[in-house]
Amino acid sequence: MNDVGDRFKPTGFTRMFRAFGASMKGLSGAFREEAAFRQELALAVVVIPLGLWLGRNGIERALLIAPMFVVLIVELVNSAIEATVDRIGLERHKLSGLAKDIGSAAVLMSLLLLAVVWLLVLWR
């Protein structure tokens, strides 16, 4: 047992295996439940191969594909925030709306990052 309570917390390979399983459940749930994640994943299917093809070297390729992964990561965090807010209560509340709006703004900023990086790398 540990100092945080009576709950058993695995370590080592068991913890990594369980964490991987939780991650797969999270990706599956996001794909199943979140249209925005599916849309951004469709964009990634185009952007990542195109970035690998258009980049002239490893650094350019990394710069072209990394922001797409950032978009997906931020969308996953935004979806987690939205699910948590909805779990707490479905009634309208100013702070709940603000939390969702800030998450949405984070997604927008990551998409702008993607666009700016592509413009800067490919503008010759």
N, C-alpha and C positions, 0 to 999 in steps of 0.2 A: 504494500500500500504506500501511499505518498502523503505529503503534508496538506494536500488540497482537499482531502476528504477520503471517504472510504471507496471511491471509485477506482477500479483497477485501470491503470494506463500502461499499455504495452510499450516496450522499447525495442530498439534495434530493428531487425528485419521484419518482425511482426508489425511494428508500428508503421514502417514504410509500406508494407503490403496493404494494411488497412487504409492508410492515407491514399494510396493509389486507387483502391476500390472506391473510396469516398469521392475522389476526383473524377473518376469515370461516371459515377452516379450524378455528380454535378454537371458534367458536360452533357450527359444524356438528358437530364432534366431541362437544362437550358435549351438544348436543341428541340426537345418536345414541346416546351411551354412558352418559349420566347421567340416571337416572330422576328424581332430586331436581331437577335443572335443568329438566326438562320440567314437573314439577309446579309449580315456582315460576314458570315462564313462563306456565302456565295461570292461576295466581293473578294474574299481571301483566296478563293479557288482561282480567280482571275489574276489578282494582284501578285501573289507570291510567285507563280511561274513566270509571269511577265517581268517581275523584278529580277529574278534570277537570269532571265534572258537578256534584259536591257543593261544590267550592271556590267561595267567594263572590267571590274576586278572584285575581289572579295569584299573590300570595304564598301564599294558602291552597292553591291548585292545585299550586304547586311543592312545598309541604310535604307534601301528600297523595301525590304521585307519586314524589318523590325517594327516599324510603326503599325503595320497591319496586325501583328501580334499584340501590340499595345491596345489597339482598338478592341480586339476580342477580349483581352484581359479586363479592360475598363467596362465593357458591356457585361461581362460576368459579374463584376463587383456591383455595377448598377442594378442588375437583376436581383442580386442577393439583397441589396438595400430595399428594393421595391417589395420583395417577398417578405422581408422582415417587417416593414411598415404595414403591409396588408395583414400579416399575422397578428400584429398588435391590435389592429382595429380597422374596420372598413369605413367608419364615419369620417367625414371630412374634417381635417384639422390643419391649421396653418403650418405647423411644424412638419407634419407628414408630407404635405404638399411641397414644402421647401426642401425636405430631404430628397424627394423624388426629382424635383427640378434640378437640384445640384448634381445628382447622379447623371441626369440627362445632359447637363452642361459638360460634365466630365467626358461623356461619350463624344459630344460635339467637338470638344477641344482635341481629343485624340484623332478624330477624323480630319480636323484642320491640320494637325501635325503630319498626318499621312500625306495630305495634299501638298503642304509646304516642302516636305522632304523630297517628294517626287519632283516638284518644280525645280528645286535647287540642284538636285543631282542630275536631272536630265536636261536642264536648260544649258545649252552649250553655246 
